[in-house]
Amino acid sequence: MMIRLPVRWDKTVIVVMNAVRVSSPYTPESVSGGTPAANERVKKVLELERKRLQTRGSGQ
């Protein structure tokens, strides 16, 4: 089941749920703002998405 979070761009920053900000290089370490729970949720989504992209990029 895919859960979609509301996102928008603020120049080069991704803003998730109008509170959590993700700056370049768009890794879990570049997440800031929002409540601790929202911050952790966005970090988890980024981790999972990066793993998915790496798996796809390796031809598996």
Secondary structure, DSSP 4 states (H G I P E B T S, - for coil): ------EEEETTEEEETTTEEE-TT-SGGGEESS-HHHHHHHHHHHHHHHHHHHHHHTT-
